[in-house]
Amino acid sequence: MRNGVFLRVGAWAALLAVVAGAFGAHALGTRIDAGAMATFRTAVLYHFLHALALFVIGTWQVPPAIQEPVRRSAWLLTAGALLFSGSLYLLVLTGARWWGILTPIGGLLLCAGWAWLAMAAGRLRGEGGSRF
């Protein structure tokens, strides 16, 4: 299984992460304080890292035995990145601190996605290892 959905999601998410990073560096640089800039950079970093992870999942020739767990992992990573980075972007851009309520939920979804992927990869031991 190659999952073109996650290839596309990862590519678009990476593009948006680059745009967000450029926006932060050029448009926000002098308009927000250092703490808010650090928060924005954290959002961009996690956004970009998880976009790359989704892109890799989208290109991975997933063995049939783990297709469903890998797909589930990718959806968890997608939702987690949206909630984690999205809430931080909105917190910085709007100044509404209540967006921060969503950040740990996004972080938990990211953790769940990585754990799910690790468990799926653990099933490959009997099949001769990973097939990236």
VEXRO-641961 format. One line per field, with one value per residue: x, y, z of N, C-alpha, C in turn; residue number from 1. Coordinates in steps of 0.1 Angstrom, whole numbers, plus 5000, padded with zeros to 4 digits. Example, Ala and Ser with C-alpha at 12.3 -4.5 7.8 and 13.67 -1.06 7.14 Angstrom:
# residues 2
nc1 c(5132_5128)
nc2 c(4943_4978)
nc3 c(5078_5071)
cac1 c(5123_5137)
cac2 c(4955_4989)
cac3 c(5078_5071)
cc1 c(5132_5129)
cc2 c(4967_5000)
cc3 c(5078_5079)
n c(1_2)
# end
This chain:
# residues 132
nc1 c(5008_5006_5000_4985_4970_4982_5007_5000_4988_5010_5028_5014_5011_5037_5044_5027_5039_5063_5055_5042_5065_5080_5062_5062_5088_5092_5068_5059_5080_5088_5065_5055_5062_5092_5086_5061_5071_5088_5069_5055_5075_5079_5054_5057_5080_5070_5049_5062_5079_5060_5047_5066_5069_5043_5045_5066_5053_5033_5048_5058_5061_5038_5036_5010_5001_5003_4989_4965_4970_4991_4978_4960_4977_4988_4965_4961_4985_4981_4957_4967_4989_4974_4958_4978_4999_4982_4966_4986_4995_4971_4968_4990_4986_4960_4960_4943_4943_4929_4930_4952_4942_4937_4962_4977_4960_4964_4991_4989_4976_4996_5015_5001_4999_5026_5032_5014_5024_5049_5041_5030_5052_5066_5054_5065_5088_5085_5084_5107_5117_5118_5103_5111)
nc2 c(4988_5021_5052_5077_5098_5106_5113_5136_5152_5155_5169_5193_5202_5206_5227_5247_5250_5261_5285_5296_5298_5317_5338_5343_5350_5373_5390_5390_5395_5420_5427_5411_5399_5384_5360_5352_5349_5328_5308_5308_5298_5273_5261_5262_5245_5219_5216_5214_5192_5171_5173_5163_5137_5127_5128_5109_5086_5085_5077_5053_5019_5000_4970_4946_4935_4956_4978_4990_4999_5017_5036_5045_5057_5077_5094_5101_5116_5136_5149_5156_5174_5194_5203_5209_5226_5244_5255_5269_5287_5302_5312_5329_5347_5358_5365_5354_5336_5313_5295_5279_5258_5237_5229_5209_5187_5183_5176_5152_5136_5136_5121_5097_5090_5086_5065_5045_5041_5031_5007_4994_4991_4974_4950_4942_4927_4899_4897_4902_4928_4964_4980_5004)
nc3 c(5000_4991_5002_4988_4998_5021_5012_4996_5016_5034_5017_5010_5036_5043_5025_5036_5061_5054_5044_5067_5083_5069_5070_5098_5102_5086_5086_5112_5128_5142_5154_5174_5208_5222_5235_5223_5197_5200_5206_5182_5165_5176_5168_5140_5137_5147_5130_5105_5109_5113_5089_5071_5082_5075_5047_5043_5052_5033_5011_5017_5011_5024_5041_5038_5063_5081_5072_5080_5107_5102_5086_5104_5123_5107_5104_5130_5135_5116_5127_5152_5145_5133_5155_5175_5163_5149_5170_5184_5165_5162_5188_5190_5168_5173_5200_5218_5245_5252_5231_5236_5251_5234_5226_5242_5237_5210_5212_5226_5207_5187_5201_5204_5177_5169_5187_5178_5153_5159_5172_5150_5133_5149_5145_5122_5126_5123_5096_5084_5088_5083_5054_5039)
cac1 c(5000_5011_4988_4986_4964_4992_5017_4995_4986_5023_5034_5007_5014_5051_5043_5021_5048_5073_5048_5041_5078_5083_5053_5067_5101_5091_5057_5057_5093_5089_5051_5052_5073_5101_5079_5052_5079_5092_5057_5052_5086_5076_5044_5063_5088_5062_5041_5071_5084_5050_5044_5076_5065_5032_5051_5073_5043_5027_5057_5062_5054_5034_5031_4995_4998_5002_4983_4955_4976_4999_4968_4954_4988_4989_4954_4964_4995_4974_4949_4976_4996_4965_4955_4990_5004_4971_4962_4997_4994_4959_4971_4999_4980_4948_4962_4933_4950_4921_4934_4961_4935_4938_4976_4980_4952_4971_5003_4986_4973_5009_5021_4994_5002_5039_5031_5007_5033_5059_5035_5028_5065_5070_5048_5073_5099_5083_5084_5121_5121_5111_5104_5110)
cac2 c(5000_5035_5060_5090_5108_5112_5120_5149_5159_5159_5179_5205_5207_5212_5240_5257_5252_5271_5298_5301_5302_5330_5349_5346_5357_5386_5398_5391_5397_5431_5430_5403_5398_5372_5348_5349_5344_5314_5299_5306_5290_5259_5257_5259_5233_5207_5215_5209_5178_5162_5172_5154_5124_5123_5126_5096_5076_5085_5071_5040_5007_4994_4956_4944_4932_4968_4989_4997_5006_5028_5046_5051_5065_5089_5102_5107_5126_5148_5156_5162_5185_5205_5209_5214_5238_5253_5263_5278_5298_5311_5319_5341_5357_5364_5369_5348_5325_5301_5286_5271_5246_5227_5225_5196_5177_5180_5169_5138_5130_5133_5110_5085_5087_5080_5052_5036_5038_5022_4994_4988_4988_4963_4938_4938_4918_4886_4898_4906_4942_4975_4981_5018)
cac3 c(5000_4991_5005_4982_5006_5031_5003_4993_5029_5038_5008_5013_5050_5043_5019_5045_5071_5049_5043_5081_5088_5063_5076_5111_5102_5079_5090_5127_5135_5151_5159_5186_5217_5220_5239_5212_5185_5204_5205_5168_5159_5180_5160_5127_5138_5148_5118_5094_5112_5110_5074_5066_5086_5067_5034_5043_5053_5020_5001_5022_5006_5036_5040_5041_5077_5090_5065_5088_5118_5097_5082_5117_5128_5099_5107_5144_5133_5109_5136_5162_5140_5131_5168_5182_5156_5147_5182_5187_5155_5166_5201_5187_5159_5179_5214_5226_5252_5253_5220_5243_5256_5223_5223_5248_5230_5198_5216_5229_5194_5181_5208_5200_5163_5169_5194_5169_5142_5165_5174_5137_5129_5157_5138_5110_5130_5117_5081_5079_5090_5077_5040_5034)
cc1 c(5009_4999_4990_4980_4974_5004_5013_4993_5000_5030_5027_5010_5028_5051_5038_5031_5059_5067_5046_5054_5082_5075_5058_5079_5100_5080_5055_5069_5093_5075_5048_5064_5081_5094_5069_5059_5084_5081_5054_5063_5083_5065_5049_5071_5080_5054_5050_5075_5073_5045_5054_5073_5054_5036_5058_5063_5036_5035_5061_5054_5050_5030_5017_4992_4997_4996_4974_4961_4984_4989_4963_4965_4989_4977_4956_4974_4989_4966_4957_4983_4986_4961_4967_4995_4993_4967_4973_4997_4983_4962_4980_4993_4968_4950_4952_4940_4942_4924_4944_4955_4937_4952_4979_4972_4959_4984_5000_4983_4986_5016_5015_4997_5016_5039_5024_5016_5044_5054_5034_5042_5070_5065_5056_5084_5097_5083_5097_5124_5113_5113_5102_5116)
cc2 c(5012_5043_5074_5101_5114_5118_5134_5158_5164_5170_5192_5211_5213_5225_5250_5260_5262_5284_5304_5305_5315_5341_5353_5354_5372_5395_5400_5395_5408_5434_5422_5402_5385_5359_5343_5343_5330_5304_5297_5297_5275_5253_5253_5246_5220_5205_5209_5195_5168_5161_5163_5140_5118_5120_5113_5085_5074_5078_5057_5029_4998_4980_4955_4942_4944_4980_4997_5005_5018_5039_5053_5061_5078_5099_5109_5118_5139_5156_5163_5174_5197_5212_5216_5227_5249_5262_5273_5290_5308_5318_5331_5351_5364_5370_5363_5335_5312_5291_5275_5258_5234_5221_5211_5184_5173_5172_5155_5130_5127_5122_5097_5081_5080_5066_5041_5032_5028_5008_4987_4983_4975_4950_4933_4928_4904_4886_4902_4920_4952_4975_4995_5019)
cc3 c(5000_4993_5000_4989_5015_5024_5000_5006_5034_5030_5010_5027_5051_5036_5028_5057_5067_5048_5057_5086_5082_5068_5090_5111_5096_5083_5105_5134_5145_5157_5171_5195_5215_5224_5229_5200_5188_5202_5190_5161_5163_5171_5146_5127_5138_5136_5107_5097_5109_5096_5068_5069_5077_5052_5033_5044_5040_5009_5005_5016_5018_5034_5044_5055_5085_5083_5073_5100_5113_5092_5094_5123_5120_5102_5121_5143_5126_5119_5147_5157_5138_5145_5175_5175_5154_5159_5186_5178_5159_5179_5198_5179_5165_5193_5223_5233_5253_5242_5226_5249_5247_5222_5229_5242_5218_5201_5219_5216_5187_5188_5204_5186_5162_5176_5185_5158_5147_5167_5160_5132_5137_5152_5127_5113_5123_5102_5076_5080_5082_5062_5035_5020)
n c(1_2_3_4_5_6_7_8_9_10_11_12_13_14_15_16_17_18_19_20_21_22_23_24_25_26_27_28_29_30_31_32_33_34_35_36_37_38_39_40_41_42_43_44_45_46_47_48_49_50_51_52_53_54_55_56_57_58_59_60_61_62_63_64_65_66_67_68_69_70_71_72_73_74_75_76_77_78_79_80_81_82_83_84_85_86_87_88_89_90_91_92_93_94_95_96_97_98_99_100_101_102_103_104_105_106_107_108_109_110_111_112_113_114_115_116_117_118_119_120_121_122_123_124_125_126_127_128_129_130_131_132)
# end
